[in-house]
Amino acid sequence: MGKGIALVIVVGLASVGLNYSGYFTSRPSEIVQTKNGKVQGVIKVSRDGRDFSAYLGIPFAEPPISEKRFEPPVPAKSWTGVLQVDKSHPGCYQFEALVRGKFLGEEDCLYLNVFKPMTSTKGPLPVMVWIYGGGFLAGNTRQYDPKYFMDQDVIVVSMNYRLGPLGFLNTGDATVTGNAGLKDQRLALKWVQDNIQAFGGDAKKVTIFGESAGAASVHAHIISPSSKNLFHKAILQSGSLYCPWSMNVHPARQVRKYGKRVGCPQSDMKALVACLKGLSAKQVTEPIVDFMDKGPFIEGDAFFGPTIESKDAIDPMFIENPRILIEQGKFAKVPVMMGVTKGEGGIRTSRLDAMNMDVETMQENWSKYAPIMLMYDPKRTNVTDRFREYYFSSPPYNHDTYFQNFTRMISDGWFFHALHGAVTHHNKVAPVYLYYYDYEAALPSIYSAMKAVESSDDWLFADARIAISIGKDLFKRYYGHPGPHDYGACHADELLQLFNMERAFEIGQKSRDYQFSKDLVKTFVDFAKSDDNLKFKGKEWPILKQGSIANQKGPLPFMSLNKDGGVINEPFFEIIPFWNSLNIRDFKAKVDW
């Protein structure tokens, strides 16, 4: 799961100096009666000047501390009086991606936010619940200011969930059954069902959406029987449980390695967990930083994420392999929107670029690097050779052409092939809308920030390096020069168009990105509102009606999300037979307990 470090950098970029205070006012919102008690937030102003109410930091679970560490969340207790929810919460405990040795957040972190436009629209509003990404290691709701959405008639909800070992430790038995972070999300979705009507929302029209690890989380809820009826539509941006990085199938092996690293017993799981519960949050999280110092490619055991739970688990997310459940059609039959960015693989290329990795080093170490990069058994040497032949068969290569093909390889193996598989199976039971994000923005690419952060072993002066790198990118774009690469829109680039992730990146009415950003947000909201006649920039979005893919031999239709919009054929259709022939995604593999 080597993409984790890059995703953490994306999240770290968004968190630098960011909070919702940039557009705060002192006006209190109306008081809302929830099932736990009354709450009062604050009134804010949207991008286009519309007032909306922001309820920031509503507790939906008891603090997961002390004996509750690693355990499933417990619903929050009721309170008396009016709870002031006018400040965003710092998020769950995690390491700071930008400054080595620094940690962020708190263990007492299970809070959610509700954003509601002050509108005269009659009837309840559709609800969109955002789940952030970050490799299951980093992220929080403060990074995703939904003020652009507040120009539409929709309610947005976002929640924090536990990360890293605190959120995804799994001992393989009933001691700690895993997926605490996913269960945090699930409890927040239950809260929405119980309370959103009080905010003017429609509990029968809830869309969950997320990007990267957030999209994989969305897919987990689609598949898990325990999340049934908690939502009615879903949007998966650049991720699913079909992605090779999305699950940990070796939790027992991982937890023993982790126990050894922190000095806890490894043979007795109860003793190991008791030891871990006695450590500080920093001590539990700190080993992840060491795992990040392993060079350009990081072994999968370094990362915590969704797992298959023990059959002894109480109210599990899943006790069967969710990828098999997908193939069997055992999941929620809800309409979904799925898509990818053109240059997804830039999330890995940026790390190589930052480390000044040269073509010769890559070629000399191909047999070592390829299985780690593409997440398959290193004993499959024939596969290693086939990858080299398929993507790098025409040497000599200069830096640009080699990295261009490298980006394409990661895009294909981590995202595109997985998307095709997930869509094919979901369409058996429900309609699907597909998109291909290839917009060339005025804003800098996430690629620039990731490259800047990873350019130094000690990570000193990270903020300054990011500012300089982004400044150079902006300067070039302003004067019509190309960006730092020509690999296409990078993984997570679309987030800057959907959310005000940092005031320096805010897309105002004078920005070249303004109209595209508005169109993109509106299309997402339109999907949440209705299944009928979805359009982007006036172009009708093709719907893959239930079962239609089974009879389709050629490429699937995608909506191209760029300045013009329009329907295109599946841009990566030609790579699907090659990846299918490799047979390296053994989704039926047993989990090692």
Buried (B, 14 or more C-beta within 10 A) or exposed (E): BBBBBBBBBBBBBBBBEBBBEBBBEEEBBEEBEBEBBBBBBBBBBBBEEBBBBBBBBBBBBBBBBEEBBBBBBEBBEEEEEBBBBBBBBBBBBBBBBBBBEEBBBBBBBBBBBBBBBBBEEEEBBBBBBBBBBBBBBBBBBBBBBBBBBBBBBBBBBBBBBBBBBBBBBBBBBBBBBBBBBBBBBBBBBBBBBBBBBBBBBBBEBBBBBBBBBBBBBBBBBBBBBBBEEBBBBBBBBBBBBBBBBBBBBBBBBBBBBBBEBBEBBBEEBEBBBBBBBEBEBEEBBBBBBEBBEEEBBBEBBBBBBBBBBBEEBEEBBBEBBBBBBBBEEBBBEBBBBBBBBBBBBBBBBBBBBBBEBEBEBBBEEBEEBBBBBBBBEEEBEEBBEBBBEBBBEEEEBEEEBBBBBBBBBBBBBBBBBBBBBBBBBBBBBBBBBBBBBBBBBEBBBBBBBBBBBBBBEEBEEBBEBBBEBBEBBBEBBEEEEEBBBEBBBBBBBBBBBBBBBBEEBBBEEEBBBBEBBBBBBBBBBBBBBEEEEBBBBEBEBBBBEBEBBEEEEEBBBBBBBBBEBEBBEBBBBEBBEBBEEBEBBEBEEEBEB
